[in-house]
Amino acid sequence: MESPIPDLEQRILLEENDLLIVDKPHNIPTSGKSLDDHDALQYWLMQRHGGMVWAVHQLDADTTGVNLFVTKKKKVRLYQRALASRFSTKVYLAIVHGKPSWQSFECREPIGYVDERSLGVAAGGKSAHSVFRVIDSSGRYSLLEIQITTGRTHQIRIHLSHVGFPLVGEEWYRTPACTKHPRQALHAAKVVLLEPVRQEFVAPFAKDLKELCERCSLHIDLVQ
């Protein structure tokens, strides 16, 4: 079977000490329904590695950027703890609808199920913390840098919609669904871990999102 990720080798950001860092493409989830699920980045990394590869964390199918894997099971919990630490840094870039009146904003709304199948801001949900900073705005659209200290499912998407600035390409948390871009405009740009040693992983801004910035008159060169 032909791989859906022909440039997988070029997407390997780091491969050492049982750690495998990948710049995940869009249209494929981190992990599948099973280890034999071809529609998953994990499967194709296993084929490349010739053995088991474990995902440290999950990115949505549409989200690009830094994705952590390990090649030894005992390292999974080690890096999950490091990623969950309040001393770690997880930075995303997002293109959203609208122009915030603020330059930076913190959202601490809890996230949980609002009905049997749907997630959203819920009083009885789990704590969640997102920090938004405006990089550039054209009025109708804005480019944001986002740091999260928690990792709830769809946290960024839910918090952005809650504060009134849903992602371009957002289908679930925007009414009506956005069709300006074929995926949510969200990119995991950088992860900094302090355990077991300080490590910084950076994934270049995805090509399709750079092109979207141009169409939205946003200046990607302002990203630090």
N, C-alpha and C positions, 0 to 999 in steps of 0.2 A: 504493500500500500504506500502510495506517495504521501510524504509528509505535508501537512498544511502549513508548515513553517520552514520554507526553503532556506531562509537565512538564519536558521537556528544557531549555527556556529558563530556567526557575527554578533549574535545577541547574548553570548556568554560574557558577562562582565567580570566574573572572577571564578576561578576553580582551584581551590587549594584547601588543605587541612580539612577535608570532608565537607567543605562548604561550597555550594554551587549557586552563584547569583546570576539571574537571568533578567534581561530587559524583555518582559512579557509583551507579546504582540496583542492586538485586540482580536475579537471574534473567537477566542478560545479561553476557557476557564483554566484556573490553576490546576485543579484536580477534577476527575470525572466521577461517574457513578460507581465505577469499579476500576481496578488497576488495568483492566483490558479495554477501557474506554478510550478509543482513538481520538475523541474530541476533548483532549485535555493536554495541557503542556506537560504535566507529570509523565504521561505515557511516552511522549516523544523524548523526554530526557532519559527515561529508563532505557529506551532503545539505543540511544546514543551512548549511555554509560555501560550498557551490557549487564545491568543488575538493578536492584531496588534503589529508588530515589524517593525521599520523603519531602513533602511540602511543609515548611515551617509556618506559613500563613497563606491565606487565600486572597486573591484579587478577583473582582468581578470579571466576567468574560470580556466586557467592553473596556475595562481599565488596562492601560498600558503601564510599563515601568518596572521598577525594582521589585523582584520576586525572589524570596529566599528558599532554597532547598538544601538538604543535606544528604550525604551518601551513607551515613551510618545512623541507625535508629536512635542510639543513645544520645546523639547530638540534637535531636528534635526538641526535647524539653529544655536543653541548655539555651538554644537560640530563641525558643518561644519566650522563656523568662527574660532574656535580654531585650527582646522586641517589646515586651509588655512593661518593661521597667519605666518608671517615670523619668529616668535619666536618658532614655533613648529619644531620638528625634526622627519623626516620620513626616516628610514634607511632600505635599501634592501640589500640582498645578491644575487649575480648572478654568474653563471658559463658561460664563454664566450669563443669563438674561438680566438686563437692567444695570443701573448704576447706583451702588450703595452711597448713602449720605455720609457714611463713616469711612475712615481710612483703615481701621482695624476693628475687629469685633470678636468677642468670645461667646460661643453658644454652649450652654451646659444642660440643655433639655434632655431628659431621659428618653431612651428609645426602647420600645416594646411593641407587642402586637396590639393593633387598634381594632382588629376583628380576627376571625379564625385564620386568615391567610395573609393579612397585610401588616407590614411594619410601619411605624411612624412614631412621632412624639407621643408618649403615653405616660401619664402620671405615675403609674406603677412599674414603669420600665427600668432598665438598667442605666446606671449613670453613664454619661457620654460627654466628652469635652472636645470641642473643635475651635481653633483660632483662625480667623480669616483676616487676610491682609490684601488690600487692593494694590495691584501692580500697575494696571493701566485700565482706562475705560474710554469707550467711544460714545457713551451715552446709552445706546441700546444694549450694548454688551460690555462685559468687564472680564479682565484676566486677574485671577486671584491666586495667591499662595495660601496654602492651608496646612496647618500643623495639627495633628491629632495626638492626644495622650491616651486615648482609649481606642479600641478597635471593634466597635459594634458593627453588625451587619448593616451595610448601606448607610453607615453613619454620616458620611459627608453628603451624600445625596439627600438624605432626610433632613439634615440640619440646614442645608442650603435652601431647600424648598420651604422649610419652616420659616426662615428669616426673609423669604420673598425673592430669592435670587437662584432659581433652579438652574441646573446645568443645561447648557445647550446640548440637544440630543436626548434629554431626559424623557422617558416614556412612562415610568411608573409613578413618579412623584411630581408630575406637572399636569394640569388640566387646562387646555388640551395638551396631548403629548407633543413634544417638539420634534419636528421632522427636518429641521435645518441641517442636521448632521446625522449620519447613519449610526452613530454610537454616542454614549455619554462622553462629554469632553472632559475626561478626568485622567490624569497621569501621575503615577507614583514616581516623583522625581528624585527623592533622596531618602536614604535611611542611614542614621548614625547610631552605632551600638557602642556601649562602653564596656560590655562584658562579652566574652572572657578577656578581650583586649579591645582597645578603641579601633573601630573599623567604620569606614564611610563608603557607601555605595551610591553611585549616581547614574541615572539613566537619562540619556539625551531626550529632549522633548520630541514626542512622536511627530513624524512627518505630516500626517493628516491634520494634526492639531496646529502645527505651524501654518499650514495652508488655511485652516479655519480662522486663525488669528488675522491673517492677511485679509480674508473676506470680511471680517468683522472690524477692520481698521484698528487692530490692537498691536502693540509694539512688543514682540517677543524678546527683542534685544534688551529690554528693561529687566528681564529675569536675571537675578544675581547668581 
